[in-house]
Amino acid sequence: MKLVRYGPPHREHPGILDSDGHTRALSGAIPHVTGSTSRIGSLKGIDIAKLPVVPGTPRLAPCVEKVGKFVCIGLNYSDHAAEAGMKVPSEPVIFMKATSAICGANDDIVIPRGSTKIDWEVELGVVIGAPAKYVSEADAMSCVAGYCAVNDLSERAFQLEGTGQWVKGKSADTFGPIGPWLVTADEVPDPQDLSMWLEVDGHRYQNGSTRTMIFGVRQLISYVSRFMSLQPGDIISTGTPPGVGMGQRPPVYLKAGNRVRLGIQGLGEQDQRVVAEVDS
């Protein structure tokens, strides 16, 4: 299943894509789209063709509601570590992204005040569907509700040039587009074999595959669950392949007016406009 949330901010509704790519309303079946495997399981056997078609082209909201934790993995592709001038890690690098950064797949990217180096990162997002604590690698995949595309936007000056943790360069409002869909795990038989790409103003900067991850999905779930319990709706963003702006020679960063497009095989595409923050 490809589950969606649609509608204006704070008035989103649950939906599902039919075989023709039309959004069908799910409000009569479930109140929200969350990562809960049990809630997703309640939709099995539903006759999608009998659900009402959503008219027009409403905004696509973040594909998961009530995300408790937004866990990110750094330097999880060896060629990306090389372009960043950092060593390949011997174990996963974990950092957090504020959940207030989450936005819809096609929402504007807003440049925060004082920003000079906004970068892009297409990533595979793993949506947790069942509680996981000290879970083994062998059992890790049973905790997955599904997958989504993530743009792990980063302000490199905030992230790397000051003191403190990476989180402050990762957490500005709109720095976490997720979606357009939550694709259930049964539709992604091998998350380690998905092509992924990202373009800015039509120029392709990233063109990679989850095959080249250093630590795969089952390893990451098991590893993270050693240090914190994972709950339904939590997202693990699994790292980015090479081609980020910081790695260009000279570096390239996003500016107002840029258009960012990205996609992951089977998980849909995102399309974002970069805009300046407006003083309120």
Secondary structure as GFF3:
##gff-version 3
##sequence-region A 1 280
A	DSSP	beta_strand	2	6	.	.	.	ID=ss1
A	DSSP	beta_strand	13	17	.	.	.	ID=ss2
A	DSSP	beta_strand	23	25	.	.	.	ID=ss3
A	DSSP	alpha_helix	37	41	.	.	.	ID=ss4
A	DSSP	three_ten_helix	48	50	.	.	.	ID=ss5
A	DSSP	beta_strand	70	74	.	.	.	ID=ss6
A	DSSP	alpha_helix	78	83	.	.	.	ID=ss7
A	DSSP	beta_strand	93	96	.	.	.	ID=ss8
A	DSSP	three_ten_helix	99	101	.	.	.	ID=ss9
A	DSSP	beta_strand	102	103	.	.	.	ID=ss10
A	DSSP	beta_strand	109	111	.	.	.	ID=ss11
A	DSSP	beta_strand	118	119	.	.	.	ID=ss12
A	DSSP	beta_strand	122	128	.	.	.	ID=ss13
A	DSSP	alpha_helix	137	140	.	.	.	ID=ss14
A	DSSP	three_ten_helix	141	143	.	.	.	ID=ss15
A	DSSP	beta_strand	144	151	.	.	.	ID=ss16
A	DSSP	beta_strand	154	155	.	.	.	ID=ss17
A	DSSP	alpha_helix	156	160	.	.	.	ID=ss18
A	DSSP	three_ten_helix	166	169	.	.	.	ID=ss19
A	DSSP	beta_strand	176	177	.	.	.	ID=ss20
A	DSSP	beta_strand	182	184	.	.	.	ID=ss21
A	DSSP	three_ten_helix	185	187	.	.	.	ID=ss22
A	DSSP	beta_strand	195	200	.	.	.	ID=ss23
A	DSSP	beta_strand	203	209	.	.	.	ID=ss24
A	DSSP	three_ten_helix	210	212	.	.	.	ID=ss25
A	DSSP	alpha_helix	217	224	.	.	.	ID=ss26
A	DSSP	beta_strand	235	237	.	.	.	ID=ss27
A	DSSP	three_ten_helix	245	247	.	.	.	ID=ss28
A	DSSP	beta_strand	259	264	.	.	.	ID=ss29
A	DSSP	beta_strand	268	276	.	.	.	ID=ss30
###
